[in-house]
Amino acid sequence: MATALEIFQKLPKTNCGDCGFPTCLAFAMQLANKKISLDKCPHVSEEAKEFLEASAAPPIRLVKIGSGDHVVEVGDETELFRHEKKFFHPTAFVLLIDDTASPEGRKQKVAHLKNLTFDRVGQIMGMDMVGVKATSNDPATFASVVQEVASQTDLPLLLVSENPDVMAEGVKAVADRKPLLHAATPENYERMAAVAKENGCSLVVRETTSLDGLADLVEKVKAAGMEDLLLDFGPANMGNMLRNLTIIRRLAVKKKFRPFGYPTFVLAEGATEDAGIITALGTMKYASVIAFDEAEVPMMYPLLTLRQNIFTDPQKPIQVKPGIYEIGSPTPESPVLITTNFSLTYFTVSGDIETSKVPSYLLVADSEGLSVMTAFAADKFNAEIAADLVKETGIEEKVSQKELIIPGQVSRMSGKLQEKSGWDIIVGPRDSSGLPKFLKERSS
Amino acid sequence: MAIEIPKENWQGRIGEVVIGATPEEGGTRTKKIVLGGENTLPFLDFDGDLPHAPVIGMEVLDVVREDYPVLALEPIQDVKDDPAQWAKKCVDEFGADLICLKLVSTNPEEEDRSPEEAAETVKEVLGAVGVPLFVYGCGIEEKDAKTMELVSNAAKGERVFLGLAEEAAYKSISVASMSNGHGVIAFSNLDINLAKQMHILLTDFGVKKENLIADPLMAALGYGLEYSYSVIERVKLAALMGDAMLQVPIVCETTRVYNARESFKEDPTLGDPKKRVVFWEAATGTSALVAGADMLIMRHPEALAMVRRSIGELVGGGT
């Protein structure tokens, strides 16, 4: 939103009072606070109207793809760097199916989506959309494959064809699913925009010669009545992609350049590995939707993890669920350790216990996602909390001994914890990396 | 409509650092490496200059213990007991730009090899390859003090970089590096303030800025990558905005991927472990580069090849 002074610069500055306020500045202040609308000024210029409308809109439009309970939201980003606030809408991953693939091949690909759903640190991660490519360029073939794929998945759909006749037929089969259409080009945009508009679908605008051309095409598609758009400049290579995505994001966020105030779309074609790295780059740097032909598990799992990492709110660390975690196959004689529920702390400690090859029980306390030292300083991890955890988890019934290993950095709580819990407290290494040696020596 | 590219006019520039010395400079390296010199964020050549493309070094250990991950061992199985041959393979076959030799066997709680033996290993590796070297101690200061002194002498004239200098242990390693014109790797643990503090401590102690490379700790994908990513981005931004004490090239290691068992454990739902770990390492390295690393130290040759290909595309021509 513009400031009162910025708005004032666009007003007639006559202080005529027709708006009901004594001065133009007073009116501008009301506008800036959204207390009044601009039409109260009968003398306002077109330029001022456009300026105000533009400054009130979010820098990047929120676009919803799909319908009902199955909607993917992209766009509405406000930052260039995640540490400045956060990235809001995770990059959507689309698996593409070719309409000329064999029926068996198509079926396998849709079925493969199930293999790409994972539960990681308590979050479900997976593919967000399925796309159908009209390689056949035949309306009937495309429509029947689109219908077939749609019947096998609830995920929002992407339809890929630059032929408006083919696209129209494909959309007809799944109009109620509100698919994303790819793409309007300089050659087809009038008819493609009409297809999207008639069916209430969002539309990718694709112009691969230059960003100048892309901006022009966006204006034309907007003039045709479309607002839910995505931008595709058809990256020539990784460097070109990174630079153009950065330019688009900067223009949208810092300059409020309206033609680029939309989410971005990347078609990651090519060798599987390269498409993987392109997807990684796009996930870090400003791609809203990425579509690719292959989604092998050993590559998708790291990519989904990367997306989870990058779109984590920097102010709200990922937490793991408090409770007992079994590492290896612990027995009643196995050691019991305790730590906090900051995910990174948990992963580091459990990884170091795994390295020791000593099966163990790890108690994870609810420190509201703080690391051991921070939690201790903030009183979110203390003798009472640790003693309560020992009781609540019922760890006493799982082991025959009553020895609890605590992080070396909180050795100060050992006396009180011993008293509260009735367990013998063993002070472990100061840093988790000392655990393998520590545990090995204790078990021998 | 002609678009005006929204350029950043950064005031700061990362200092250039030279690693290795050729006969011209009094060493025996067949090539040297120049890092840094950029006044723009990674790969954004429309904002400024990126005179040197990122380079990739590989890790060589002076002893491979039994807990060394099997998947990382495969490519170097035949040379794992000979650091010189291992280094040679990294350069000749895998295309490493540099060797990061880690003298882990000097650890007094493990093999406890002597500083003399360690210095001998450094000489052998220097003799086997023409690329520049990083040489890291075992991380136990008392031992490293002596080891680094001998390593410094053994590598006299070669302009190696010694590591790792930490907040609680930087003096002896700095002395060792300064006595023969070598450089130092300044380690900080996911903390931009500590990164700056390290450079202040080291320069106050007498280490010149052109002899400094920063290691801000690259966490593995899935294990805090987002913290490293944002710390590195913030360090780079602060440097470009003019904070002279952060205008130091950055090195990131992707080797922590092998501490994250999830990246290679046998689990049918996660797919082929080898493909997974290779991509995991490549994705970790790519993240480091996008955040602002000038250089990587990697472990798996196939991950290196993947990142190398990406760098080729990332630095290549125009928008």
Interface residues (C-beta under 8 A of the other chain):
Chain A: F81 R82 H83 N115 F118 R120 L211 D212 A215 D216 E219 N237 M238 G239 N240 L242 R243 N244 T246 I247 R250 L251 K254 K255 F257 P259 E273 D274 G276 I277 A280 L281 M284 K285 E296 V297 P298 M299 Y301 P302 L303 T305 L306 Q308 N309 I310 T312 P314 L344 F347 T348 G351 E354 T355 K437
Chain B: M1 A2 I3 I5 P6 F43 L44 D45 F46 D67 E109 A219 L221 G222 Y223 G224 L225 E226 Y227 Y229 S230 E233 R234 L237 N259 A260 R261 S263 T269 L270 G271 D272 P273 K274 K275 R276 F279 W280 A282 A283 T286 S287 V290 M306 V307 R309 S310 E313 L314 V315 G316 G317 G318 T319
